[in-house]
Amino acid sequence: MSHPLFHQIHPEYLQQIHPIPIYGGLMSVMLENTERAEEEGFLLLRNVPSRDDWEVPFEGQQGEIFIKTSDFPTLEQLAEDVRQKRAKRTKEQRARETKRQQRRLDKQKKLLTLAEKKWGTLTEDEFLLFANYCGESNLSALTIPKFTPVLQSHKAFRALLAKNRIPPFDGCHCPWCQKEWLYRKAERKRELSRLREELYGFIDIESFAQDVLGELYKLAKTHKLNEYLRAAVQEVSSLIRDGQLKEGEDPQERLEKHVRKKLEKYRLDCQEKLVERKRSSLLKDYFYGEFQDLWGEIKAQLHQQLAEAGFDDDGIIEYYEQRMTDLLQGSKKGKKFKKGKQALLRLVRDAEAYIQERIEAEQQRERLEEVYEEQSDFADYFPEARELDREILFFCGPTNSGKTHASLNELSKGQSGVYLAPLRLLALEGQEALLERGIEASFLTGEERDMREGATFVSSTIEMLDYEEPVDVAVIDEIQMLGESQRGWAWTNALVGVPAKKIVLTGSSNAIPIVQKIADYLGESFQVRRFSRFNELEVLDEVSSLDDLRPGTAIVCFSRRDVLSLKQEIESSTDFRVSVIYGGLSPEVRREEARRFRAKQSDVLVATDAISMGLNLPIRTVLFWKTAKSYGGKTFPLADTDIKQIAGRAGRYGIEKRGYVGAFTKRSLHRIREAMSSELPALTGPCSVRPLLFHIEMIAELLNTDDLVSILEYFQEEIWFSEDVFKPAVTGEMIELAERLREPMEYATLAEKYAFVCAPVDLKAYAVVRAHVDLALAYTSGHEARLPSWLIRGMTKGYARSPNELRKAETHVKIVTLYRWLSYRFSESFLQVEKAEAYKEILNDYISRSLLEGGLVRRCKVCSERLPFDFRFAVCESCHRQKRPW
């Protein structure tokens, strides 16, 4: 809202010199509100549009304009001077316009005289045509010849119009008539503008709003009032223009009626706003009164609790006080008193709960230190190993250097021993190697057992190590897996806890630093024996192609789709037979595919990096299809370690004299050369340690809970070890499985819950996850866990015709494998062991037949049209367009 004189001097008062001091904003007059300013002798010329009497002083009010009341007469004189200057400026502009029009009229008369001599007397519309043409043309360039075609066009159109050859309502389409129409349109627009300007003068919206709104006027927003006036002027001007205003009806009365109607509705909004302000005032009264008393007592109690707990509040109480203040300031937006009060009390409860949680957490941490301090030495978890005087030998070297062979020879020198492999297939090869040396050895994995009577040697996967059975020699293969995030804990446990007099490690040399650190921590002797590659490994000079493949070649890619796509491409375009190995296949199928390649029943091997560890295959050349992996839609380059490990599969000693490594693109070939010439980064730790059952039970008692998710999270966040070479490691997969099993195994023991969480479950396969939950539910309910017959439905004969059918069989094998893993740990509930073995054999045979037949074809799921194997989508382009034509 502004003083009437302000509009009479704005904006000229900014552009000319005058003696009146102008004060901008309350800050310039050093007062908190306009009322105080008026009391101090200031006159408010312009207020802020968002003026709010209930706001905090100085907040949002810097837009006011003041003068001293004593300067008001000078202000009136300034307004008169501005008015006179405006009038003089308008008069001068009109005089200049009159002169321009007179000159144009003189030129038109002269040309009209010439035109009448040429064409004779002009009709009225032709005269208007000529006059307007002259008015819109450049007079200096206008000539009779230029106007002639315009007049002829106009006469021809009029003649057609007279003969009814052109519909009358079309009007004249000659160039002048078109310009005339535009001119008249513009004139109507100018007339409407003048009419609206006149209507605007009928109402002083601020005075009118004061009369209608009364005391609520101070809550009104200027832009709202102007909006209502503008809408009323537009409506009334349209009625006048279209002749729809009733005869005798006063336009001003109609305008006032329209504005009043809008303001009456706005009055209700202002009343609601006033109520909101009162609510805000109530909340402020409550906050500075009753609530402060309550909060003061509680704050004193919280300070006392923190002091008794032995630590400062670290700004906790101040943080909640600030949130309370912020809530109060936000009450101006209309928060109801009841809800505001509830919100304040909720903040008090939150502060109490947070501080109580912090105190309890500190107390838990203190109790943990008391209980766990003596158990934080990781070496003490394995008492049988600590009773032995162990020595550690590290056979380090690149792939194909004979270190595994040498370690098995060392193992065979003892009277008892254990070979610990990273994969089931390698454990099986270890058993076979020992049998070939005349040593009776058992075979043990999480899902299979071949326990031979009288055998004192065991070949097993590393997770199956028995920490209570002392042996003479233990071989731990691929010790560099200590640095692996998911399974590294098993190598950590084995290295620290295997009860063997002699421990033989095999792996790459970059693991020496971390093994040395652990040996020093244990106080055990440590020796390194280095091995060199038996034959040379050469990087090819030229880029390879599928047309140049030779028998004995292995193509390495990093997705199941690429493996099957390349198999189809090679077998359809060449005479080569292809074996495939990828992670989704069961160990039995992988072993069969490796056997076919080794026996030369297939010529080319297409595999993922599943072949990077230990499989003894007659590979002459390893070709990288890509040198990058994709996870979750993102692509990551292969690490140097991965490239060297995979490339080392080429040229196996005793099978090939030389190995070759290549790629299908120049970029990949360059990347391979870089990796092969680089030094592997040293592994320095810390090594991962997965919780043992005693950790689970200790934390459960400490937290007074049997929720395994909370226990695992606490282990990850709070547990420590006496040496920084170890760190707690709970994987995201373990947490997810614990969350899924929270409800089905609610009443199971902690040992049972933890065993199910450690089961081999492929979280990417929904059917496996669902089966895991169902098996857990059957176990906890006391029922026998059964294998459904649909697992082998349609797979007892024939073979898969599509990748989806093949994936279905692979998933079913994982379910059966999970059942076998659980049957070894909960034999009383998982009784269908023979059925599981039969199902597994049926499914593995089905997968092998499917891979051997080579009939895998991707088809559109809508029309069954054949798709390329590397096609990104499940439907063909034609079906996609029919469904989404855009």
N, C-alpha and C positions, 0 to 999 in steps of 0.2 A: 504494500500500500504506500502511496506517495502523496506528498503535498501538491495541490493543484499547480502552484507556481513552479514546481520542479519541471513539469512537462513544458512550461512556457520558456524555460531557459536552457533546457537540454536539447542538443549537446553544445550549443553555442558558448555556454559558460566555461567549457573546457578549452575553447579556441580563442577567446579574447581576454584582454587584461581587465581585471576589476578588483576593487579593494576588499572584497568579502573573503575572509578565511573559511575554507571548506575543510571539515573534519570527516575522515573516512573510517568508519568502524568504531565500536565501543572502546577498543584499545587506545585509539587516538585521544579520546576524552578521558581515559583512565577511570571509567565507571563500569559497573557490572550490568546494568540494563537501561533501557530507554526511559523508564520512569525516573530513575535517578538522574539521568542526563537532563530531562526536562526540568526537574527540581533545581538543578544547578545552573539553569539559564541557557539551555541549548534548545534549538528548534529542530525537530526531525523532518528532513526534507524527503528522504526515501528510506523505507524499511526493507528488511530482507524478506524475500518471498517465503522462506521457510521459518519465519518468526515463530518462536514457541516460548511462551511465558514460563513454562515449567522446566525448561532445559537448564543445565548447569551454566552459571554465569560465564560469559566470554565464549561459550561453545557454539560455533556456527553462526555468530552474529557480526562478523567483521565487515559485512556489506552495507551497514547503515551509513547515511550521509547526514551530517549535522552542520548548522551554523549557529552562531550566537543570536539570541533573541533580539539583542540590541541592533543587529545588522539587518533586521527584517525590512525597514524602510528602504535601505539601500538595495535589498533584493527586489523589492517592487519596482524601483527605478530601473534595475538591470533587466527585469522582465519587460518593461515598456520599451527600453532601447532595443532589445532583441526583436520585439514585435514590429517596431518601425523598420528595422533592417530587413526583416522578412518581407514586409509589405513592399518596400522599395525594390527588393530583388525580384519579387513577383511582377511588379509593374514593368521593370526593365525587360524581363523575359517576354512578356506579352507584346511590348512594343516591337521587339526584334522579330517576333513571329508574324505580326501584322505586316511589317515591311516585306518579309519573304513572300507572304501570300499575295501582296499587291503586285510584286514583280512577276510572279507566276501568272497572275490574272492578265496582266498586260501582254505577256507573251502569248497566252491562249487566245486573246482577242485578235491579235495580229494574225496568228495562224488560222483562226476561224474565218477571217475575212478572205484569206487566200483559198481556203477550202471551199467556201460557198461559190467562189468564182469557178472552181473546177467541177464541183458535183451538183451545183444548184442548192436550193434550200434543203437543209437537213431536217429530218423528223426529230421529234423530241428525244426519243431514245438514242438516235444517232448523234444528236448534239451532246447528250450525256456521255455517250461512248467516247466522243472526241474530247470532251472536257476532262473526263477522268483519265483518258489515255495520256493527255497532256500533263495532268497532275502527277501521274505515276512514272513519267518518263524523264529522262535527262533533257531539259529544254534546249540546251545548246546543241544536242545531237538530233533533236526531233525535226523531221522534214516531212513534207507532204507525201513524197514517194513511200516513206516508211509506214505512214498511216493508211495508205491506199489498200493494201491487202487485208488489213484489219477490218476496215469498213466493208469491203467486198464480202468477207467471210460472214460478217454480222448480217448484211442484207440477204445473203443466200440462205442463211439459217432462218431468218424471219419469213422469207418467201415459202420455205418448206413448212414452217409452222402455220402459215396462213392457209396452206393447202391440206392441213391435217396430216402431213406426211411424217411429222414427229410428234410424239405424245406431248401435250401441253405441260404436263407436270414435270417433264424433264428440264424445262427452262432452256435458255440459250446456252449453247456449248462453245460459242466463239471465245477467243482468248480474252476479250474485254469482259464479257459476261462472267467468265470464271473469276477474273480479278475483281469484278464488281461484287460477286458473292463473297469473296474473301474479305473485301473491304467492309461490306455490310455486317459480316460476322464480327469483325474486329470492332466495328462501331457499336454493335449490340453489347459486346463485351465491355467496351468503355462506358457505355451507358449503365450497364449493370454495376460496374465498379463505382460510378458516381452515385448511383442509387444507394449502394451499400455504405458508401462514405457518409451519405446524408443520414442513413439509418443509425450508423454508429454515433452520430451526434445527438440522437434523441435521448440516449441513456448514459449517465455517468455510472458505470458498473459498480464502482466502489461505494458510492453513496446509496445506490439502489440496493446493493447487497447488505449494507448496514441496516437499512430499513427492514429488509426481509429476515435476516439472520439474527438481528439484535445482538445480544451478548456473545453469541456463537461466532460473530464476525471475526474475532481475533484468531479463531482456529482456521479460518478460510485460507486457501492458497490462491495467490494471484493468478497463476496459470489456469486454475480451474474456473475462476470467474470469467476470465477472458475467453476460455473455451466455450462456456455457456452463451456468452454474448455473441461470439462468432457464429455458433450454430443457429441462434435465433435470427440474426441478420441474414444469413443465407436462406433460411426458410421463408422469411417474410419477403425478401427481395425476389425470390423465385415466384411467389404468389402474385406480386405486383407485376412482374414481367409477363407472366402467363395470363394475366387478367382474371385470376381466380379469387382475388380479394373481394369480399362482399361489398355491394354498393353502399356507400356511406360509412363504411368501416374505416376507422382511423388507423393508419399504419403504426403509429406510435403505441396505441393501445394494444394492437396485436403483438407488437414486439415485446412490450412489457409483460403481457400475459404469458408469452412463451418463456421469457427469462425467469419470471416468477415461478413457473412450473418447475423449471430446472433447479432453481434455488431451494424450493420447498423439499425436493428430493435430497438435495445436498445438505439440507439442514439436518436430516436424519443421520447422515454420515458424520456430521460435526457433533451431533449429540452422542453418537457411539464413541467418537474420539474423546469426547469430554469424559465419558464414563471410563474409558481406558486410562485416561490421565489420573482420574480419581483412584482407580485401582492401583496404578503405579504409586500414587501418593500413599495409599494404605500400606503397600508393600514396603515403602521406604520407612514409614512410621514403625512398622513391625520390625524391620531390619535394625534400625537404630535404637529400638527399645527392647522389647521382650527377647528378640533373637540374640542381641548382643549379650544379654545377661546369661542366656543359655549357653552360647558359644564360649563365653568367658570361663564358665565353670568347666566345660568339657575340655577346652584348650589347656587349662591348668592340669587337669587329670592326664591329658596326653603328654604334656611336658614331663610330668612326674613318671609316667610309664617309660618314656624314652630314657630318662635319667637313670631309672632303676635298671633298665636293660643295658646301660653302659655305653650309649652312643648318642651323638647329637641328632637333632631332627633333620639336618642337612636341607633346611628350607622346605620340608614337607608341609608343615603347618602353614607357612607363608603361602605356599602354592595353593592350598585349599582356600585360604582367606582371599587370595586374588580371584579365584574362581567364583567365590561368593559375591565379591564386588562386581565382577563382570556380569554376573546374573542380575544383580540389582540394576546396573546401568542398562541392561537389555530390557528391563521392565518397561521402558518408555515405548517399546514396540507393541505394548498392549497385553502383556502377560497377565492373566487373571490372578487375583490375590491368592486364591486357594492353591492354584498350581504353582505360583511363585514360592509360596510358603513351603509347599511340599518339596520343591526343588532344593530350597535352602536346607531343609532338614535331611534330604537325601545326601547332600554334600557332606553334612556332618557325619552321617552314618558311613559314608565312603571313607572319610578321613579316619574315623575310628577303626574301620575294618582294615584299611591299608596299613596303619601303624601296628595293629595287632598282628597282621600277617608278617610284617617285617620283623617284629619282635619274635614271633614264633619261628620264622626262618633262621634268625640269628641263634635262637636257642637250639634249633635242630642242627645247625652247623656246629655249634659247640658240642652237642651230644655226639655228632658224627666224628668230630676230632677225637673225643674221648674213646669211642668204640673202635674207630677205624685206624687210628694213628699207628698202632702196632701191626695192622694188617695191610698197610699201604706199600709194603715191599713186595713187588710182583714176584720176585724169585721164590718167596716163601709159599706161594700158592702150590708149588710142586715139590713136596718134601722128599719124594722118592728120588727125584733128580738131584736134589741138594745133598743126598747121602752118598752120591757117587763122585769119584774124582774124574770128571769128564774132560775129554780133549776134543777140540773142534778143528776139523780139517775143511778147508774151503777149496774145492776144485772149480776154479773159475776160468771162463773162456767163452768164445763165441759159439754159436751153434755149429754143429758138425765138427766139433773138436775132440770128441771121444770122452768127454768128462763124465757123462752118465754111465758109459760102459766101464770106465775105470772105477766109478763109485760102486757099481754092482760087484765088481771084482773084490773091492775092499769089504763090501758087505758079506760076501761069501766066505771070507776068512774067519768070521766069528762063529760061535756055536749057536747063537740066536741073533735075530735082528729084525728090523722093520724098514720097509721102503715106503716113503711117504710121497705121493704124487699129487699134482694139482688137478688131474682129471682121471675119470674112471678108466678111460682107455689106456692111459699111461700106467695106471696101477695094474691093469690086466697084462700089459706088455712086461711090466716088472716081474709079475708072477711067472710069466712064460720064460723070461731070461733066467730066473733062478732055477726053474725046472730044467732048463737046458744045461745048466751047470751041475745038475745032479742034486740039487737042494730041494727038499720038499717044502713048499711054501703055500700058505693060505692066501685067499683073496677076500678083501673086505671093503665094502663101500656102504653108503647110507641106505642103499636099496637092495644090495645083493651081498651074499656071503657064500664063500666056498671054503669052509673050514675043514682042513685035512687033518686026519688023526695023526698025532705024533709030530706034526710040523712045528718047528720052533722059529720059523720065519713067516712074516706076514707082509704082504704087499697091499697097501690100502690108500684110499684118498686121505689127504692130510687131516681132514676134520674128524676122522675115525680113530685117531691115535689114542691108545690106552696109556694114560699117564701113571698107572699103578703097576705096570708089568715091566720090570727091568730086562734089558737085552744087552748084548755085547756091542752091537753096531746098529746105528740108525742112519739112513740116508734121507736127507730132506732135499727134494728136487725143486729147481726153479726158486731158489731162496730170494731172488730179487722181488718176488711177490710180497715181500715184507712191506713194500711201499704202496700196495694196492688198497684202495679205500674200502672195497666191499668185503674181500676175503683175507686181507692182510693179517687180521687177528689170528688166523689159524697158523700161519708161519711164525708169528710172534710166540704163540703158545708152544709150538713144537720146538723152536730153537731154545727157549728158556726151560721148557718142562719135560722134554723127552728123556726118560730114564735109561740112558745108554752110556756105556763107558767111552765109546768113540762115536762122534757125530760127524758125518760126511755131508757137506753142503755142496750143491751144484748150482751154478748160475752165472750171471754176467758179472764182470769185474766192478761195475758201478755199485754193487752191494757191499763191497769190502768195508767202507767206512762205518756203515751202520752195524754190520756184524762185529767189527772190531770193538765198537762202542759197547755192544751188549756183552761181548766176551770179557771186556775189562770190568764191566759192572758185576758180572758173575764171578770174576776172579779165576777164570778158566783159561787154559792154554789155547792159543789160536795160531794156526799155520795156514799159509796160502800156497797152493800149488797151481801154477798157471798152465793153461793148455792153449795150443794154437790150432787153427783150422787145418784139417788134413789136406784139403784141396782148395784151389783158388776160387774166388767168387768174383765174377767179372760183370760190370754194368755194360749193357749193350750200347752201341754207338747210335743206332738208328731206332726210330719209333716203330713199334710193332703194329700188326693188324691181324684181324681174324683170318685173313686169307693166307697168312704166312705161318700158321700154327704147325707145330711138329709134335709127334708123339712124345710123351714125357713132360708136357708143359702143364703148369698149374697157373690158372688165372685167379687172382685174388680180388674180390670185391667185398662190399661191406653192407649188403642187405640181401635178404632172402629173395626179393623180387629180381635183383640183378643176377643172382645165381641162377635162378630158373629161366630168366630171359636169355642169358648167355647159353645155357644148355640147349634151349630150343633153337636159338640162332645157329649155333655150331652144328648141331645134328641135322638141321634142315638144309644147310648150305654146304656141308662137307660130308665126307664118309667117316668122320671120326665119331667114336662112341665116347660119351661123357659121363664121368662120375661127379657127384656133388657132395659137398660137406658144408653144413652150416649149423648154427647154434640150435635151431629149432628141431633138428633131428635127434632121435634118441641115440645113446652110445652104441647100441647094437647096429642100427642102420648106418651110423658113421663108420663103424668098424667094417661092415660089409662093403660099403662104397670104397673104403681104403683098400680092402682086399682085392676088389675088382681092378682097381688101378694098379696095385702092386703085381697082380697076376697077368697084367696086360690084356685083361678082358675089356678094358676101356683105354682110350688113348690120351684123353685130356681130362684134367681135374679142374673143376670150377668150385671154388670154396671161399668162405669168409675167413677172417683171421682165426677161426677155430683150429686151423692147421698150424698156428704159429708155435704151439708147444709140443715138442717131442715126438709127434707121429713120424715113424720111420717110413718114408715114402720115396719111391724112385723118381724123384723130380729132377729133371735136367734144367728147366728154365722156369723161373717165377716171373709172371707178368702182372703188374698192378693195373687193374681196370681204372682205379682212381687212387688218389693219395689223400683222400679226405673222408671223414665219417659224418653222418647226419644223426643228430639227436634232437628230438622235439622240434623239428622244422628248421633247425640251425645246422650249419655245416662247420666242421672243425678239421683243421689239417692234422694228418697223422704225426705223432711224435717220432723223433729219431729212433727211440727205443723200439717202437712198434715196427718201423720200416726194417730195421736191422734184424729183428726177431723173425719177421716173415721172410725176408730175403734169404736168411740163413737156411731155409728149407731146401734151397736149390743145391744140386750137386752133392747128394748124400754120399759119404765115404763108403767105398765098397760097392757102390751102385753106379755112380757117375764120377768121371775123372775131374770134371770142372763144372762149376755152377754158373748160371747166367741169370741176370736180373734185368728186367726191362719194363716198359710202360707203353700205353697207347697214345699218349700225348707228349709233346715236347716239354710242357710245363712239369708234368709228373716225372718225366725222365730226369729233368734238372733237379727236382726235389729229391729224388732217390740218390743222385750223385752227392748232393749236399749231406744227406743223412749218413750215407755209407762212409764218408770221410770225416765225420764229426766224432767227438768224444761224448760218450753217454754221461748225462749229469749224475753226479754222485748222490747216492741215497744216504741221508744223514738223520732221518727220523723227524719227529717221534713216531714210534710204531703203534699201530692200533691194538687196543685191548677190548674185547667184547666182555660184557658182564658175565661172571660166573653165577651159579645158582646161589652161592653164599652172599654175593652182592645183592641179588634180588631180595633175598629173605631179610638181610640186614636193613636195607632201605625201607622195606615194607613195615618192619617193626618200628623204625625211626619215624616214618610218616604216619604210622597207624592206618595203613590202607593196603588193600589188595588189588588196587587198580594198576595193572601192569604198564599202561601208558604213562601214568605219573611216575612210576618207579624208573622206567627206562629214561624218561626225560631228566629226572633227578640225577641219575647216574651220569648222563652226558654232561650236565651242567656243574655238578658239585664234586664228583669223585676225582681224586688225584692219586698219583703214585709217587713214591719216595724219590724216584729218578725221573728226570725230564725226558728220558729216552722213550717213555711210554705215555700214551694218552688214551682216555676213554673213547670208545667208538661205538655209537648206536646208530645204525643206518636208518634212513628214511623208510626203507622197506619194512624194517622191524616195527617201527612206530605205526605204519599203516596197517600191518597185519594185526597188531595189538588192538588198534581201534576197531577193526572189523570183527575181532573175536571178543570184544568187551561184553557184549550182551549174550552171545551164545555160550560163553564160558564163564558167566558171572559167578557161578558157584563152584568152579573147579579150583584145585590147589594152584599155588604159584608155580610149582614145578611142572604141572600139566600145562598151564598157560604158556610158560616159557618154552616148553618143548614144541608146542604147536606153532609158536611164533618163529622158531628156528627151522621150521620145515621148509623144504625146497618148493616155493610157490612162485610161479611166473605171474607177476602182477599185471603184465600186459595182456594176459589171456583171461578174459572175464570168466570163462567156463571153469578154469582151474581155480580161480579165487572163490567162485560160488561153491565148487565141490569141497574146497578146504573148509569153508564155513559150515557146509552140511555135515561133513565128517566130524567136525568139532561138536556140532549140536547133537549128533547121534551118540558120540562118546560121552558127553556130559549128561545126557538123559538116561544113560545106562543101557542103551540098545546096541545091538550088534551093527557095526558099520558095514554096509553092503555096497558092492559094486553094481551099478545098474547095467542091464543088458544092452541098452541103447549105445553103450560105448563102442560096441563092435558091429552094430546093425549096418548091414550093407557093405561090410569090409572083410567078410570071411572069404570072399573071392573077388576076382576082377581087380581093377585098379582105378585110381583117381583120374577123372577126365579134366579136372580144372585145378588151378592153384588153391581155390577155396576148399575143395574136397580134400586135397592133400593137407592143408593147414588144419582142417578138422581132425584128421587122423593124428597129426602131430600133437594137437592139444589133448586128445584122448590118451595118448601115451603118457603125457605129463600127469594126468589125473591118476592113471594106474601107478606110475612111479611114486607119486605122493602117497598113495595107499600103501605101497610096499614099505616106504620109509617110516610111516606111522606104525605099520604092523610090527616092526622090530622094536618099537618103544612101548607100544600098548597092545601086546599080543592078545590080551583077554578080550578086547573089543574088535580088533581087526583080524578076523578069523579066515577070511577068504583069500589066503595066501596063494594056494594052488590056482584058484580062479584068476587072480591077478596075474600070475605068471603066464597062464594060457591066453588071457586077453592081451598081454604085452606081446607075446609071440605072434598072435593074429594081426595085431596092429602094425608091428614092425615088418612082417611079411607083406602086408598091404602097401606100406610106404615103399618098401624095396621094389615091389612089382611096379608101382606107379613111376618110380624114377627110372626103372629099367625099360619100361615100355615106351617112355618118351611121348606119351599122348596128352601131356598137359597143355591145355589151350585155354586162354582167357577169353571169356565171352561176355557180351553185354547182358546185364541182369534183366533187361526189359525185353529185348528182341532176340537175344542169344547170338547176335552177330559176333564173329571172331574179332578180338581186339589184339593189338600189339602187346607183348608182355610188359613193356615199359610204359604203357599208357597210364596216365595219372588217375583216371576216373573209372568208376564201375559201370557207367553207361556210355554208349557210343555217342558220337557227335550228333547223329541224326535224331536219336531219342531225346537228347538234351535240348535240341532246338524245338522239337515238338512240344516239350513240356514248358519251355521258356522261350517263346518265339522272338523275344527282343534280343 
